[in-house]
Amino acid sequence: MSEIPLIAVVDDDAAIREAIQSLLRSVGLRVAVFAVAEDFLQAGQRQATACLILDVRMPRMSGIELQQRLATAHDPMPIIFITAHGDAETRARALRAGAVAFLDKPFSDEVVLRAVQAAL
């Protein structure tokens, strides 16, 4: 039997973190949530993370900066960006750098689940 994938959610909005966590757990996935990128980096779960759901705008380190940092560290993982402040340039940059999806808030549960399925 294969291990249940771990999805990490990094978003400074507690309501978004809780909603995504609840959704993913409802379909049997393991979820770890973090309020800021630095918490994710310090948690020691990068190797176990099968997919990262990442807000674009956060305090201190943006989602784009975290994506770059992971790439520089040769620690790639599938990333799904979520944002309430998306623009064409940021979307293109994230997707060029390998993001699986770039979702504008608000988004439906189905859209998130399809993106996670594609990432896994």
All heavy atoms as an XYZ file, in Angstrom:
908
protein
N       0.843     -1.177      0.000
C       0.000      0.000      0.000
C       0.886      1.237      0.000
O       1.837      1.349      0.754
C      -0.884     -0.031      1.253
C      -1.948      1.016      1.242
S      -3.137      0.628      2.557
C      -3.389      2.230      3.201
N       0.586      2.199     -0.863
C       1.410      3.395     -0.957
C       1.028      4.391      0.136
O      -0.090      4.400      0.638
C       1.267      4.034     -2.335
O      -0.050      4.469     -2.522
N       1.984      5.237      0.483
C       1.760      6.248      1.507
C       0.838      7.327      0.973
O       0.887      7.697     -0.200
C       3.105      6.855      1.904
C       2.992      7.820      3.046
C       4.350      8.323      3.493
O       5.299      7.534      3.499
O       4.430      9.516      3.821
N       0.014      7.866      1.848
C      -0.893      8.955      1.476
C      -0.061     10.213      1.263
O       0.741     10.587      2.118
C      -1.956      9.172      2.564
C      -2.815      7.918      2.710
C      -2.820     10.389      2.242
C      -3.744      7.942      3.904
N      -0.211     10.876      0.123
C       0.590     12.076     -0.159
C       0.362     13.186      0.857
O      -0.751     13.376      1.356
C       0.103     12.516     -1.543
C      -0.564     11.336     -2.133
C      -1.108     10.541     -0.983
N       1.435     13.930      1.141
C       1.366     15.093      2.013
C       1.298     16.344      1.145
O       2.154     16.568      0.287
C       2.594     15.171      2.921
C       2.693     16.437      3.789
C       1.534     16.489      4.802
C       4.036     16.497      4.484
N       0.274     17.140      1.367
C       0.117     18.412      0.674
C       0.403     19.513      1.692
O      -0.195     19.536      2.766
C      -1.321     18.591      0.123
C      -1.793     17.352     -0.651
C      -1.417     19.862     -0.714
C      -0.952     16.957     -1.807
N       1.305     20.416      1.360
C       1.600     21.558      2.228
C       0.877     22.779      1.674
O       0.902     23.028      0.465
C       3.102     21.809      2.296
N       0.237     23.512      2.557
C      -0.485     24.733      2.188
C       0.173     25.902      2.915
O       0.284     25.882      4.146
C      -1.978     24.640      2.588
C      -2.710     25.925      2.225
C      -2.636     23.424      1.952
N       0.629     26.884      2.148
C       1.260     28.070      2.724
C       0.461     29.291      2.291
O       0.456     29.650      1.117
C       2.739     28.209      2.275
C       3.385     29.392      2.989
C       3.525     26.931      2.520
N      -0.235     29.892      3.258
C      -1.061     31.075      2.984
C      -1.200     31.848      4.282
O      -1.460     31.251      5.329
C      -2.432     30.646      2.460
C      -3.216     31.789      1.844
O      -3.294     32.869      2.467
O      -3.762     31.616      0.746
N      -1.040     33.152      4.232
C      -1.147     33.965      5.442
C      -2.591     34.181      5.888
O      -2.829     34.682      6.985
C      -0.420     35.302      5.272
C      -0.951     36.124      4.116
O      -1.286     35.554      3.068
O      -1.004     37.363      4.255
N      -3.553     33.774      5.102
C      -4.973     33.897      5.447
C      -5.439     32.598      6.121
O      -5.544     31.553      5.472
C      -5.777     34.166      4.176
C      -7.253     34.400      4.424
O      -7.818     33.823      5.375
O      -7.854     35.154      3.640
N      -5.716     32.671      7.421
C      -6.097     31.487      8.189
C      -7.347     30.810      7.623
O      -7.435     29.582      7.593
C      -6.309     31.853      9.653
N      -8.314     31.587      7.160
C      -9.551     31.007      6.630
C      -9.274     30.183      5.373
O      -9.852     29.097      5.193
C     -10.572     32.106      6.335
N      -8.393     30.663      4.522
C      -8.026     29.912      3.312
C      -7.301     28.631      3.690
O      -7.603     27.554      3.171
C      -7.158     30.774      2.366
C      -7.936     31.974      1.844
C      -6.577     29.938      1.228
C      -9.045     31.642      0.876
N      -6.330     28.738      4.611
C      -5.594     27.544      5.062
C      -6.551     26.490      5.590
O      -6.468     25.316      5.226
C      -4.584     27.890      6.167
C      -3.365     28.612      5.706
C      -2.279     28.640      6.787
N      -2.716     29.030      8.118
C      -2.764     30.270      8.571
N      -2.412     31.285      7.780
N      -3.145     30.520      9.817
N      -7.468     26.905      6.452
C      -8.410     25.966      7.065
C      -9.350     25.352      6.035
O      -9.639     24.158      6.085
C      -9.193     26.657      8.172
C      -8.327     27.012      9.363
C      -9.009     27.945     10.349
O     -10.247     28.137     10.261
O      -8.301     28.484     11.219
N      -9.815     26.153      5.092
C     -10.735     25.636      4.067
C     -10.046     24.608      3.177
O     -10.608     23.537      2.891
C     -11.284     26.788      3.224
N      -8.835     24.907      2.739
C      -8.118     23.969      1.872
C      -7.747     22.715      2.653
O      -7.865     21.595      2.145
C      -6.882     24.636      1.239
C      -7.326     25.740      0.273
C      -6.017     23.603      0.508
C      -6.186     26.567     -0.297
N      -7.320     22.897      3.901
C      -6.986     21.742      4.729
C      -8.195     20.814      4.879
O      -8.093     19.599      4.695
C      -6.504     22.213      6.094
C      -6.146     21.076      7.042
C      -5.660     21.577      8.379
O      -6.164     22.572      8.912
N      -4.676     20.910      8.930
N      -9.339     21.380      5.176
C     -10.565     20.594      5.341
C     -10.936     19.871      4.045
O     -11.274     18.684      4.055
C     -11.701     21.509      5.787
O     -12.902     20.797      5.890
N     -10.856     20.585      2.927
C     -11.170     19.996      1.627
C     -10.255     18.814      1.328
O     -10.725     17.722      0.964
C     -11.034     21.043      0.522
C     -11.136     20.523     -0.912
C     -12.518     19.955     -1.197
C     -10.767     21.614     -1.907
N      -8.962     18.998      1.477
C      -8.012     17.939      1.125
C      -8.121     16.746      2.067
O      -8.019     15.592      1.635
C      -6.588     18.494      1.094
C      -6.340     19.565      0.021
C      -4.928     20.108      0.129
C      -6.624     19.034     -1.370
N      -8.340     17.012      3.333
C      -8.521     15.901      4.282
C      -9.795     15.125      3.970
O      -9.851     13.921      4.171
C      -8.539     16.425      5.706
C      -7.156     16.769      6.207
C      -7.156     17.135      7.661
N      -5.792     17.318      8.131
C      -5.476     17.880      9.272
N      -6.426     18.326     10.080
N      -4.215     18.006      9.621
N     -10.819     15.823      3.460
C     -12.089     15.148      3.151
C     -11.943     14.131      2.035
O     -12.768     13.231      1.909
C     -13.172     16.174      2.803
O     -13.012     16.671      1.479
N     -10.888     14.265      1.221
C     -10.650     13.286      0.151
C      -9.478     12.357      0.502
O      -8.947     11.663     -0.354
C     -10.417     13.965     -1.227
C     -11.673     14.719     -1.657
C      -9.201     14.871     -1.219
N      -9.089     12.356      1.785
C      -8.121     11.388      2.266
C      -6.654     11.764      2.158
O      -5.782     10.906      2.321
N      -6.368     13.029      1.899
C      -4.969     13.447      1.795
C      -4.463     13.954      3.147
O      -5.239     14.453      3.964
C      -4.822     14.543      0.738
C      -5.151     14.114     -0.688
C      -5.223     15.323     -1.604
C      -4.122     13.119     -1.187
N      -3.160     13.839      3.356
C      -2.531     14.435      4.536
C      -2.210     15.884      4.206
O      -1.804     16.183      3.082
C      -1.230     13.706      4.901
C      -1.443     12.291      5.365
C      -0.151     11.627      5.813
N       0.862     11.682      4.774
C       2.156     11.961      4.987
N       2.604     12.201      6.186
N       3.002     11.979      3.973
N      -2.369     16.762      5.181
C      -2.170     18.188      4.937
C      -1.375     18.798      6.085
O      -1.640     18.521      7.255
C      -3.517     18.935      4.812
C      -3.297     20.399      4.462
C      -4.418     18.265      3.787
N      -0.413     19.641      5.734
C       0.303     20.465      6.703
C       0.099     21.907      6.281
O       0.199     22.225      5.092
C       1.792     20.119      6.704
N      -0.220     22.778      7.229
C      -0.487     24.178      6.897
C       0.522     25.091      7.580
O       0.985     24.822      8.686
C      -1.932     24.593      7.265
C      -2.941     23.825      6.432
C      -2.206     24.414      8.739
N       0.840     26.185      6.874
C       1.820     27.151      7.347
C       1.342     28.554      7.001
O       0.827     28.779      5.914
C       3.181     26.902      6.687
C       3.664     25.492      6.868
C       3.396     24.524      5.911
C       4.358     25.128      8.015
C       3.819     23.213      6.085
C       4.790     23.820      8.191
C       4.523     22.861      7.230
N       1.564     29.504      7.925
C       1.118     30.878      7.714
C       2.089     31.675      6.851
O       1.686     32.620      6.192
C       0.920     31.581      9.052
N       3.370     31.301      6.876
C       4.382     32.017      6.095
C       5.380     31.021      5.508
O       5.546     29.904      6.009
C       5.134     33.084      6.940
C       4.206     34.222      7.343
C       5.793     32.478      8.150
N       6.054     31.447      4.460
C       7.005     30.581      3.756
C       8.125     30.097      4.665
O       8.548     28.943      4.578
C       7.570     31.326      2.548
N       8.600     30.966      5.537
C       9.693     30.589      6.428
C       9.312     29.419      7.329
O      10.151     28.556      7.615
C      10.135     31.790      7.286
C      10.766     32.906      6.489
C       9.761     33.915      5.915
O       8.535     33.678      5.985
O      10.207     34.935      5.375
N       8.060     29.383      7.777
C       7.605     28.264      8.605
C       7.666     26.954      7.830
O       8.065     25.921      8.371
C       6.181     28.497      9.110
C       6.088     29.600     10.153
O       7.140     30.078     10.643
O       4.945     30.003     10.473
N       7.272     26.991      6.567
C       7.362     25.791      5.731
C       8.818     25.344      5.603
O       9.134     24.166      5.766
C       6.765     26.049      4.348
C       7.035     24.947      3.369
C       6.399     23.720      3.478
C       7.955     25.119      2.341
C       6.666     22.687      2.583
C       8.229     24.104      1.447
C       7.573     22.886      1.569
N       9.711     26.283      5.331
C      11.123     25.942      5.152
C      11.738     25.369      6.423
O      12.581     24.467      6.354
C      11.911     27.174      4.699
C      11.612     27.669      3.290
C      12.286     29.015      3.048
C      12.034     26.640      2.251
N      11.315     25.840      7.568
C      11.880     25.400      8.838
C      11.237     24.130      9.381
O      11.763     23.527     10.309
C      11.781     26.521      9.873
C      12.636     27.717      9.529
C      12.378     28.915     10.424
O      11.599     28.842     11.367
N      13.033     30.028     10.114
N      10.126     23.710      8.818
C       9.376     22.566      9.344
C      10.052     21.226      9.090
O       9.709     20.232      9.720
C       7.966     22.547      8.764
N      10.974     21.180      8.142
C      11.651     19.924      7.852
C      10.798     18.905      7.116
O      11.061     17.710      7.190
N       9.790     19.372      6.402
C       8.893     18.455      5.691
C       9.027     18.537      4.182
O       8.219     17.964      3.460
C       7.441     18.721      6.085
C       7.150     18.422      7.528
C       5.692     18.615      7.871
O       5.037     19.526      7.383
N       5.179     17.760      8.719
N      10.048     19.225      3.690
C      10.175     19.392      2.235
C      10.305     18.053      1.522
O       9.693     17.855      0.479
C      11.354     20.294      1.887
C      11.081     21.743      2.197
C      12.108     22.636      1.610
N      13.321     22.623      2.415
C      14.394     23.341      2.163
N      14.437     24.132      1.115
N      15.435     23.299      2.939
N      11.083     17.155      2.061
C      11.272     15.857      1.392
C       9.979     15.060      1.333
O       9.749     14.317      0.381
C      12.362     15.047      2.112
C      13.739     15.658      1.998
C      14.243     15.701      0.569
O      13.942     14.844     -0.237
N      15.029     16.724      0.250
N       9.131     15.204      2.335
C       7.883     14.442      2.400
C       6.748     15.094      1.619
O       5.729     14.453      1.364
C       7.462     14.271      3.855
N       6.916     16.355      1.228
C       5.836     17.088      0.578
C       5.694     16.671     -0.881
O       6.624     16.792     -1.664
C       6.085     18.614      0.681
O       6.149     18.966      2.061
C       4.981     19.395      0.010
N       4.501     16.188     -1.222
C       4.224     15.754     -2.591
C       3.744     16.901     -3.461
O       3.872     16.865     -4.685
C       3.174     14.644     -2.583
N       3.180     17.932     -2.833
C       2.645     19.080     -3.567
C       2.556     20.256     -2.608
O       2.245     20.082     -1.431
C       1.260     18.739     -4.117
S       0.399     20.113     -4.927
N       2.824     21.442     -3.136
C       2.786     22.667     -2.350
C       1.730     23.592     -2.924
O       1.763     23.914     -4.117
C       4.167     23.324     -2.400
C       4.395     24.625     -1.664
C       4.116     24.483     -0.181
C       5.836     25.081     -1.888
N       0.766     23.988     -2.091
C      -0.223     24.988     -2.477
C       0.232     26.284     -1.821
O       0.342     26.365     -0.598
C      -1.641     24.592     -2.043
C      -2.043     23.284     -2.726
C      -2.636     25.717     -2.369
C      -3.413     22.764     -2.309
N       0.481     27.288     -2.642
C       1.248     28.440     -2.196
C       0.594     29.753     -2.606
O       0.310     29.967     -3.784
C       2.636     28.310     -2.838
C       3.732     29.278     -2.520
C       3.999     29.340     -1.034
C       4.998     28.844     -3.263
N       0.365     30.617     -1.615
C      -0.157     31.952     -1.901
C       0.944     32.786     -2.553
O       2.123     32.618     -2.253
C      -0.619     32.614     -0.600
C      -1.412     33.884     -0.817
O      -1.808     34.181     -1.966
O      -1.644     34.603      0.173
N       0.568     33.664     -3.442
C       1.547     34.524     -4.109
C       2.025     35.625     -3.163
O       3.226     35.818     -2.982
C       0.959     35.138     -5.402
C       1.897     36.176     -5.985
C       0.681     34.041     -6.422
N       1.089     36.344     -2.548
C       1.449     37.477     -1.681
C       1.374     37.073     -0.215
O       0.309     36.731      0.290
C       0.486     38.636     -1.899
C       0.777     39.427     -3.118
C      -0.018     40.717     -3.056
N       0.078     41.439     -4.313
C      -0.585     42.538     -4.575
N      -1.400     43.053     -3.676
N      -0.437     43.127     -5.724
N       2.529     37.142      0.432
C       2.615     36.867      1.873
C       3.655     37.796      2.480
O       4.509     38.323      1.767
C       3.017     35.414      2.113
C       1.992     34.401      1.660
S       2.486     32.715      1.994
C       3.820     32.484      0.817
N       3.587     37.977      3.801
C       4.598     38.808      4.453
C       5.987     38.196      4.315
O       6.131     36.978      4.227
C       4.169     38.814      5.926
C       2.780     38.288      5.951
C       2.584     37.477      4.720
N       6.976     39.016      4.326
C       8.400     38.664      4.299
C       8.820     37.965      3.008
O       9.528     38.545      2.211
C       8.796     37.858      5.533
C       8.572     38.623      6.829
C       9.156     37.926      8.019
N       8.692     36.593      8.258
C       7.749     36.265      9.130
N       7.156     37.191      9.853
N       7.408     35.006      9.290
N       8.409     36.736      2.762
C       8.811     36.004      1.554
C       7.562     35.671      0.738
O       6.659     35.001      1.222
C       9.544     34.710      1.918
C      10.046     33.946      0.708
S      10.772     32.316      1.103
C      12.081     32.748      2.218
N       7.529     36.122     -0.507
C       6.373     35.838     -1.369
C       6.409     34.386     -1.838
O       7.434     33.705     -1.740
C       6.382     36.766     -2.578
O       7.385     36.366     -3.498
N       5.292     33.951     -2.388
C       5.240     32.611     -2.956
C       6.209     32.442     -4.118
O       6.838     31.402     -4.271
N       6.336     33.477     -4.940
C       7.277     33.430     -6.065
C       8.710     33.287     -5.547
O       9.511     32.526     -6.091
C       7.118     34.679     -6.953
C       5.719     34.741     -7.577
C       8.205     34.738     -8.020
C       5.384     33.645     -8.566
N       9.026     34.017     -4.479
C      10.371     33.909     -3.891
C      10.621     32.514     -3.334
O      11.725     31.971     -3.477
C      10.557     34.965     -2.795
C      10.637     36.376     -3.334
C      10.536     37.434     -2.253
O       9.860     37.203     -1.218
O      11.135     38.507     -2.444
N       9.614     31.915     -2.710
C       9.768     30.552     -2.204
C       9.978     29.576     -3.359
O      10.831     28.691     -3.288
C       8.565     30.135     -1.356
C       8.591     28.695     -0.828
C       9.866     28.400     -0.031
C       7.351     28.421      0.008
N       9.236     29.740     -4.433
C       9.411     28.888     -5.615
C      10.852     28.983     -6.123
O      11.492     27.971     -6.407
C       8.429     29.286     -6.722
C       8.526     28.430     -7.969
C       7.674     28.983     -9.108
O       7.590     30.188     -9.307
N       7.043     28.085     -9.856
N      11.374     30.199     -6.209
C      12.756     30.402     -6.663
C      13.754     29.765     -5.699
O      14.731     29.139     -6.125
C      13.053     31.899     -6.794
C      12.306     32.556     -7.916
C      12.419     34.082     -7.868
O      12.727     34.678     -6.841
N      12.144     34.709     -9.002
N      13.497     29.924     -4.419
C      14.408     29.356     -3.416
C      14.450     27.830     -3.509
O      15.515     27.225     -3.404
C      13.973     29.808     -2.027
C      14.938     29.433     -0.953
C      14.661     30.237      0.283
N      15.553     29.841      1.327
C      15.585     30.402      2.502
N      14.785     31.406      2.773
N      16.406     29.990      3.427
N      13.305     27.205     -3.681
C      13.270     25.751     -3.821
C      13.997     25.304     -5.078
O      14.725     24.309     -5.062
C      11.816     25.253     -3.820
C      11.067     25.422     -2.493
C       9.588     25.104     -2.685
C      11.677     24.560     -1.401
N      13.822     26.037     -6.159
C      14.511     25.695     -7.410
C      16.022     25.842     -7.257
O      16.786     24.979     -7.701
C      14.000     26.573     -8.549
N      16.454     26.909     -6.614
C      17.884     27.143     -6.397
C      18.500     26.049     -5.530
O      19.640     25.645     -5.741
C      18.105     28.525     -5.737
O      17.583     29.518     -6.621
C      19.572     28.808     -5.484
N      17.717     25.553     -4.577
C      18.188     24.495     -3.678
C      18.056     23.110     -4.309
O      18.315     22.104     -3.654
C      17.412     24.548     -2.369
N      17.657     23.059     -5.570
C      17.428     21.788     -6.277
C      16.460     20.911     -5.486
O      16.681     19.716     -5.310
C      18.740     21.064     -6.559
C      19.704     21.896     -7.339
N      19.499     22.199     -8.665
C      20.849     22.520     -6.972
C      20.487     22.972     -9.090
N      21.317     23.185     -8.086
N      15.425     21.547     -5.009
C      14.400     20.882     -4.215
C      13.042     21.104     -4.884
O      12.135     21.690     -4.292
C      14.409     21.469     -2.794
C      13.732     20.564     -1.789
O      13.286     19.469     -2.156
O      13.647     20.983     -0.619
N      12.927     20.652     -6.127
C      11.685     20.921     -6.854
C      10.527     20.095     -6.311
O      10.714     18.977     -5.835
C      12.026     20.516     -8.283
C      13.033     19.422     -8.107
C      13.838     19.810     -6.887
N       9.359     20.680     -6.365
C       8.135     19.960     -6.037
C       7.009     20.624     -6.814
O       7.124     21.800     -7.157
C       7.860     19.982     -4.531
C       7.592     21.347     -3.948
S       7.409     21.335     -2.154
C       9.047     20.870     -1.643
N       5.958     19.887     -7.098
C       4.830     20.502     -7.795
C       4.232     21.624     -6.947
O       3.996     21.445     -5.755
C       3.836     19.356     -7.968
C       4.628     18.107     -7.785
C       5.745     18.458     -6.850
N       4.023     22.775     -7.579
C       3.476     23.938     -6.877
C       2.198     24.396     -7.575
O       2.147     24.537     -8.791
C       4.488     25.099     -6.835
C       5.714     24.702     -6.017
C       3.844     26.369     -6.266
C       6.823     25.740     -6.009
N       1.183     24.626     -6.754
C      -0.071     25.231     -7.196
C      -0.138     26.588     -6.528
O      -0.154     26.679     -5.297
C      -1.286     24.375     -6.780
C      -1.214     22.997     -7.418
C      -2.591     25.101     -7.119
C      -2.157     21.987     -6.792
N      -0.147     27.651     -7.312
C      -0.256     28.992     -6.765
C      -1.713     29.368     -6.617
O      -2.543     29.031     -7.472
C       0.448     30.015     -7.661
C       1.920     30.084     -7.436
C       2.797     29.466     -8.301
C       2.447     30.770     -6.337
C       4.160     29.516     -8.100
C       3.809     30.827     -6.121
C       4.669     30.203     -7.004
N      -2.014     30.090     -5.527
C      -3.337     30.663     -5.320
C      -3.139     32.145     -5.005
O      -2.168     32.522     -4.368
C      -4.115     29.952     -4.187
C      -3.333     29.977     -2.867
C      -4.453     28.527     -4.601
C      -4.071     29.365     -1.692
N      -4.047     32.977     -5.510
C      -3.883     34.412     -5.271
C      -5.185     35.171     -5.440
O      -6.038     34.787     -6.235
C      -2.813     35.013     -6.205
O      -2.566     36.363     -5.816
C      -3.240     34.949     -7.655
N      -5.285     36.246     -4.680
C      -6.368     37.199     -4.865
C      -5.859     38.424     -5.617
O      -6.601     39.340     -5.906
C      -6.931     37.627     -3.507
N      -4.557     38.415     -5.923
C      -3.908     39.570     -6.546
C      -3.118     39.149     -7.775
O      -1.991     39.585     -7.968
C      -2.976     40.250     -5.537
C      -3.650     40.598     -4.253
N      -4.493     41.679     -4.132
C      -3.628     39.992     -3.049
C      -4.954     41.721     -2.886
N      -4.448     40.720     -2.212
N      -3.695     38.295     -8.584
C      -2.974     37.797     -9.750
C      -2.925     38.801    -10.878
O      -3.838     39.591    -11.069
N      -1.828     38.772    -11.582
C      -1.709     39.556    -12.801
C      -1.030     38.669    -13.837
O      -0.440     37.635    -13.508
C      -0.927     40.857    -12.559
C       0.482     40.607    -12.043
O       1.313     40.076    -12.815
O       0.767     40.945    -10.884
N      -1.138     39.057    -15.073
C      -0.642     38.225    -16.167
C       0.857     37.962    -16.061
O       1.319     36.849    -16.331
C      -0.978     38.866    -17.510
N       1.614     38.963    -15.664
C       3.061     38.799    -15.565
C       3.448     37.790    -14.483
O       4.290     36.914    -14.703
C       3.722     40.146    -15.270
C       5.238     40.063    -15.204
C       5.866     41.426    -14.924
O       5.290     42.451    -15.313
O       6.943     41.425    -14.303
N       2.829     37.902    -13.304
C       3.126     36.974    -12.215
C       2.702     35.562    -12.585
O       3.420     34.594    -12.336
C       2.429     37.424    -10.916
O       2.856     38.751    -10.610
C       2.760     36.507     -9.763
N       1.521     35.436    -13.191
C       1.033     34.118    -13.634
C       2.023     33.489    -14.619
O       2.421     32.337    -14.453
C      -0.334     34.262    -14.301
C      -0.883     32.976    -14.908
C      -2.188     33.230    -15.652
N      -3.188     33.840    -14.794
C      -4.019     33.157    -14.006
N      -3.982     31.848    -13.989
N      -4.898     33.789    -13.247
N       2.430     34.258    -15.616
C       3.358     33.726    -16.621
C       4.691     33.334    -15.986
O       5.254     32.280    -16.307
C       3.579     34.759    -17.720
N       5.181     34.155    -15.094
C       6.457     33.875    -14.421
C       6.384     32.582    -13.616
O       7.286     31.751    -13.668
C       6.794     35.057    -13.510
C       8.102     34.962    -12.802
C       8.350     36.252    -12.053
N       9.516     36.161    -11.216
C       9.821     37.018    -10.284
N       9.052     38.073    -10.076
N      10.894     36.866     -9.561
N       5.309     32.412    -12.855
C       5.143     31.212    -12.034
C       5.035     29.960    -12.897
O       5.668     28.934    -12.608
C       3.903     31.352    -11.156
N       4.258     30.042    -13.958
C       4.080     28.880    -14.830
C       5.354     28.553    -15.602
O       5.701     27.377    -15.761
C       2.896     29.109    -15.774
C       1.525     29.181    -15.074
C       0.447     29.622    -16.050
C       1.169     27.872    -14.395
N       6.084     29.573    -16.050
C       7.370     29.340    -16.724
C       8.363     28.644    -15.800
O       9.179     27.850    -16.250
C       7.982     30.654    -17.209
C       7.551     31.097    -18.580
C       8.461     32.187    -19.147
N       8.753     33.263    -18.218
C       8.016     34.370    -18.064
N       6.936     34.542    -18.803
N       8.354     35.296    -17.198
N       8.276     28.966    -14.520
C       9.186     28.371    -13.545
C       8.732     26.987    -13.100
O       9.371     26.366    -12.254
C       9.340     29.297    -12.337
N       7.634     26.492    -13.670
C       7.232     25.120    -13.420
C       5.992     24.892    -12.593
O       5.659     23.745    -12.285
N       5.283     25.944    -12.211
C       4.056     25.754    -11.439
C       3.061     24.904    -12.219
O       2.945     25.027    -13.442
C       3.430     27.101    -11.089
N       2.355     24.058    -11.507
C       1.352     23.183    -12.112
C       0.087     23.966    -12.456
O      -0.548     23.723    -13.472
C       1.008     22.018    -11.153
C      -0.136     21.180    -11.673
C       2.241     21.174    -10.896
N      -0.264     24.925    -11.583
C      -1.487     25.703    -11.781
C      -1.341     27.049    -11.081
O      -0.527     27.210    -10.177
C      -2.697     24.956    -11.233
N      -2.159     27.997    -11.515
C      -2.196     29.341    -10.935
C      -3.666     29.693    -10.799
O      -4.327     30.000    -11.791
C      -1.459     30.319    -11.854
C      -1.137     31.637    -11.224
C       0.133     31.871    -10.704
C      -2.083     32.647    -11.164
C       0.449     33.103    -10.140
C      -1.783     33.881    -10.598
C      -0.505     34.101    -10.080
N      -4.197     29.600     -9.579
C      -5.628     29.751     -9.343
C      -5.942     31.105     -8.713
O      -5.298     31.508     -7.751
C      -6.126     28.647     -8.408
C      -5.753     27.207     -8.792
C      -6.288     26.236     -7.745
C      -6.263     26.865    -10.180
N      -6.938     31.775     -9.258
C      -7.393     33.048     -8.717
C      -8.454     32.804     -7.649
O      -9.381     32.014     -7.849
C      -7.983     33.923     -9.825
C      -6.927     34.383    -10.813
O      -5.885     34.898    -10.359
O      -7.145     34.229    -12.040
N      -8.285     33.474     -6.502
C      -9.292     33.421     -5.440
C     -10.445     34.314     -5.843
O     -10.211     35.377     -6.402
C      -8.709     33.927     -4.122
C      -7.576     33.089     -3.572
C      -7.016     33.749     -2.316
C      -5.789     33.037     -1.789
N      -5.187     33.745     -0.631
N     -11.671     33.948     -5.586
C     -12.076     32.674     -5.008
C     -12.081     31.574     -6.070
O     -12.275     31.840     -7.259
C     -13.490     32.950     -4.517
C     -14.017     33.999     -5.446
C     -12.820     34.842     -5.828
N     -11.866     30.372     -5.639
C     -11.864     29.220     -6.546
C     -12.760     28.151     -5.954
O     -13.039     28.142     -4.757
C     -10.450     28.681     -6.757
C      -9.611     28.675     -5.512
C      -9.816     27.742     -4.511
C      -8.634     29.637     -5.321
C      -9.065     27.755     -3.355
C      -7.870     29.661     -4.168
C      -8.089     28.710     -3.173
N     -13.214     27.247     -6.798
C     -14.107     26.185     -6.329
C     -13.290     25.003     -5.807
O     -12.114     24.834     -6.145
C     -15.011     25.708     -7.471
O     -14.239     25.010     -8.438
N     -13.933     24.201     -4.997
C     -13.295     22.980     -4.494
C     -12.843     22.092     -5.645
O     -11.746     21.522     -5.612
C     -14.265     22.187     -3.608
C     -14.583     22.878     -2.290
O     -13.946     23.909     -1.969
O     -15.475     22.382     -1.580
N     -13.677     21.996     -6.671
C     -13.363     21.128     -7.807
C     -12.086     21.570     -8.520
O     -11.282     20.746     -8.939
C     -14.535     21.088     -8.793
C     -15.787     20.433     -8.261
C     -16.604     21.347     -7.310
O     -16.481     22.582     -7.375
O     -17.349     20.789     -6.487
N     -11.900     22.882     -8.646
C     -10.713     23.407     -9.318
C      -9.465     23.047     -8.513
O      -8.449     22.631     -9.074
C     -10.835     24.931     -9.536
C      -9.518     25.553     -9.930
C     -11.902     25.217    -10.582
N      -9.546     23.196     -7.200
C      -8.399     22.854     -6.350
C      -8.099     21.364     -6.451
O      -6.935     20.963     -6.611
C      -8.657     23.250     -4.879
C      -7.541     22.741     -3.972
C      -8.797     24.754     -4.757
N      -9.122     20.539     -6.356
C      -8.903     19.092     -6.409
C      -8.337     18.652     -7.753
O      -7.459     17.779     -7.801
C     -10.204     18.345     -6.079
C     -10.673     18.491     -4.636
C     -12.039     17.833     -4.461
C      -9.664     17.933     -3.650
N      -8.799     19.248     -8.842
C      -8.231     18.920    -10.165
C      -6.766     19.313    -10.237
O      -5.928     18.574    -10.773
C      -9.017     19.605    -11.276
C     -10.281     18.870    -11.679
C     -10.832     19.327    -13.016
N     -11.042     20.764    -13.123
C     -12.170     21.398    -12.840
N     -13.210     20.708    -12.418
N     -12.271     22.694    -12.979
N      -6.411     20.472     -9.697
C      -5.025     20.922     -9.709
C      -4.150     19.997     -8.865
O      -3.040     19.634     -9.276
C      -4.927     22.364     -9.202
N      -4.634     19.598     -7.708
C      -3.860     18.680     -6.859
C      -3.687     17.334     -7.561
O      -2.595     16.771     -7.567
C      -4.530     18.515     -5.478
C      -3.894     17.373     -4.694
C      -4.445     19.816     -4.687
N      -4.734     16.851     -8.164
C      -4.642     15.581     -8.899
C      -3.601     15.697    -10.021
O      -2.798     14.784    -10.217
C      -6.015     15.193     -9.469
C      -6.011     13.856    -10.169
C      -7.389     13.482    -10.680
O      -8.171     14.338    -11.090
N      -7.672     12.195    -10.675
N      -3.587     16.790    -10.737
C      -2.605     16.985    -11.806
C      -1.182     17.041    -11.231
O      -0.245     16.520    -11.826
C      -2.915     18.265    -12.579
N      -1.037     17.658    -10.067
C       0.280     17.780     -9.444
C       0.804     16.432     -8.958
O       2.006     16.175     -9.014
C       0.210     18.764     -8.275
N      -0.101     15.601     -8.476
C       0.333     14.312     -7.942
C       0.560     13.303     -9.054
O       1.276     12.354     -8.919
C      -0.713     13.764     -6.954
C      -0.938     14.629     -5.702
C      -2.032     14.028     -4.845
C       0.349     14.782     -4.895
